[in-house]
Amino acid sequence: MCLRSGGGTLQGLGLGGTVIRFEGSPEAFLKELSQKFTTGSVRVFKAFEEEVEVEREKRTAHFVIERGREEAEKLLSFLLAKMGASLREMRRFDDFSEAEYGLYTRRGGVVIRITFKEL
C-alpha cells in the first residue's frame, strides 16, 4: 500500500482537510480512522486518472520590416523581452540570421524561431 498525504482543500468539491491518496486497499487505515473520529467526519472518494492528449500547434507568420536586418533583430528582441521571452540561441551568417526564443505562460510553453533576411 502506498500512502501520500498533503494538506489543502479540494476546492472543486468544496472539501477541506487532508487529502490522502492510496494505491491499493485502504480498509485497515479506514478502520483505524473510524475509531479516532466521529461518524461522518471521514469521507472516501474514488478517483481515476484521465489520459489526455494535447496536440502541438505550429503557426508560421511572415513579416516584412522596412529597415535593416540589425534594426529588425533589435526591435523583435525588445518586443519578445517585454512579453517575457528569453533568448535561447542566436546565429548570424553573412546573408541571414536566426534567433530562437522560449516563452512560458500559464497555458504552457512556446518556442519562437525567427529568421532575418535582407531583401
N, C-alpha and C positions, 0 to 999 in steps of 0.2 A: 504494500500500500504506500502510495506517495502522498504526502500532506504538504500543502503550501498554504500559507496564511498571509493575508495582507489587510491592514485596517483600511477603512474607507466606506464610501457609500455607493450603492448601486443606484445611481440617480435615475436611470431609465425605469427602474421598478419601484422607486420611492422607498428603498430599504436602506437602513443604516446598520452599523455594527461591523462585524468582522466577516470577511469572505474567506472561506476555506475550500480549497479545491482538492478533491480526492481522485486518485486513479485507482480503481478497484472498488471494493465494497466498504462503505463507512459504518456498517452496523455496530461494531464494537465501540467505535468512538461515539456514535449517537446514543448508545446505551449509557455510557458514562456521562454524557451531557444531560440526559434526561434525569439523572439522579441529582444533578447540581443546580438545575434551573427549573423555573415554574413551567407548568404545562402551557404550551402555546408560544413560549418565548424563543423556541428554536424552530426554524423553518428550513426545509431542504428543497432545493431546486435542482433540476437536471438540465444540463446544457450540452449542446452538440456543436462541434466546430464545423463551420461552413467553409467549403472550398470556393474561393473567389478568384477568378482570373481577370486581370486587368490588361487590356491591350495597350501596347505602347503606341503613342501617337507621334507622327512625324509631320512637321509643317515646313514648307520651304517658301521663302519670300525673296524677291529680287528688287533692289532699290538702286537708283542712280543718284549720286550726290555730285553736284556741280562744283566740286572742289578737288584738290589733290588727294592722293591716297593717304598721306600722313595726317591731313586735317580730318578726313573721314574716320581714320582709326581713332584719333583723339576724341572726336565727337561721340562715336559709339561706345568707346571705353568709358567716357564720362556718364553717358546715359545708363549703361548697364551697371556701373558702380552705384548710381543713385537708386537703382532697383534692388541692390544687394547682391549682385552677381560678382563672382571673383574670377580673375583671370587664371586659367589653368595652364595654358600654353600659348606662345606666340612664336610664329615662324615667319621670317622675312626673306624674300627672294628678290631677284632683280626686277621681275615684271609683275609680281603679285605678293601678297602676304596673307597668312591665315591666323586666326585667333580662335581659341576655344575658351568659353566661359562656363561656369557652373552656377546654378541658382537653385536654392531650396526654399520652398514655401510650405504652408500648412497642408497643401494638397499633394505635395511630392516634390521631386527634383526634376531639373531640366538641364540639358546640355545645349549650349548655343554655340554653333560653329559659324564663323564669318570668314568669307574670302574677299579680300580687297584687290581690285584690278584697276589699272589705269586704262581709260578708254582711248 
